[in-house]
Amino acid sequence: MRITPASDSSLHIGFGDVISLEAHHQVVSAFRALENLHDTRIRNLHPAYTSLLIDFDPLNLTHKELEVMVAPLLSELAPSDYSTPREIEIPVCYEGEFAPDLASVAKMLSLTEEEVIKRHSSGEYFVHFLGFAPGFAYLGGLVPQLHVPRLATPRKHVAAGSVAIAGAQTGIYPNDSPGGWQLIGRTPLQMFDAAIDPPSLTQPGDQVRFRRIDRAEFDRLYRERDHQQ
């Protein structure tokens, strides 16, 4: 573990340089431990793949004071401090216009489209952190057989709920936005809603599973979502 100043109002805590499940557990354990302090001088916590950034109030706290406060807490973290993750099931339709890149991904990987779908929907994923856009969860755990590059040219518009893969990750676009990941499906769930607390359906440390659905179930779940709003 390395603790270093990152700016005049932030402290960086590093847990190594390799993205792994062990590093993920350490980041999430530290994130939750610091959240539980409920110290108003800590303004925000930003978990990443192998690190945690602490944004603090420089008028009421110094780098040294913060390091003295958090170092003993973090050094005492044990594997058991990583509690059982919350499990989130997300229905995904891999059909038609929801999966514009599925055929090219399958060809790139020398797989059939059905094999891509089965590998993706049978995986176990975990939320590293939220970034890029509000509610966009970077999900680790994508099997190596599905690792593909980003699009050479990003799309100007990706529909909310689009499920995508790029590199060693999968993710879900929470809102309509530009995007450069390969689109292979879509969920009818609303991944981000600023009117509720917390606004994001997923949080760092959550475990995510995808459940394959057909277009009829997608339409039904989408209608139910609209009626609830």
VENVEN-V586343 format. One record per backbone hydrogen bond with DSSP energy under -0.5 kcal/mol. NH is the residue of the N-H (numbers start at 1). CO is the residue of the C=O. Records with the same first field share a line. If there is no record, write none. Layout:
NH: CO / CO
This chain:
2: 14
4: 2 / 12
6: 10
7: 10
10: 7
11: 54
12: 4
13: 52
14: 2 / 12
15: 50
20: 18
24: 20
25: 21
26: 22
27: 23
28: 24
29: 25
30: 26
31: 27
32: 28
33: 29
34: 30
35: 31
36: 32
37: 34
38: 34 / 35
40: 38
42: 39
43: 41 / 55
44: 55
46: 53
47: 45
48: 51
52: 13
53: 46
54: 11 / 52
55: 44 / 53
56: 9 / 54
57: 41
58: 56
60: 57
61: 57
66: 62
67: 63
68: 64
69: 65
70: 66
71: 67
72: 68
74: 70
75: 71
76: 72
77: 74
81: 78
82: 79
83: 81
88: 207
90: 88 / 209
91: 89
92: 211
93: 186
94: 92 / 213
98: 95
99: 96
100: 97
101: 183
102: 99
105: 101
106: 102
107: 103
108: 104
109: 105
110: 106 / 107
111: 106
116: 112
117: 113
118: 114
119: 115
120: 116
121: 117
122: 118
123: 120
125: 208
126: 140
127: 206
128: 126 / 138
129: 138
131: 136
133: 131
136: 133
137: 135
138: 129
139: 137 / 170
140: 126 / 138
142: 168
146: 143
147: 144
148: 146 / 167
151: 180
155: 179
158: 177
161: 173
162: 159
163: 185
164: 171
165: 182
166: 169
167: 148
169: 166
170: 139
171: 164
173: 162
174: 172
177: 158
179: 155
182: 165
184: 163 / 182
185: 163
186: 93
187: 161
191: 189
193: 199
196: 193
201: 191
205: 127
206: 203
207: 86
208: 125
209: 88
211: 90
212: 210
213: 92
218: 214
219: 215
220: 216
221: 217
222: 218
223: 219
224: 220
225: 221
226: 222
227: 223
228: 224
229: 225 / 226
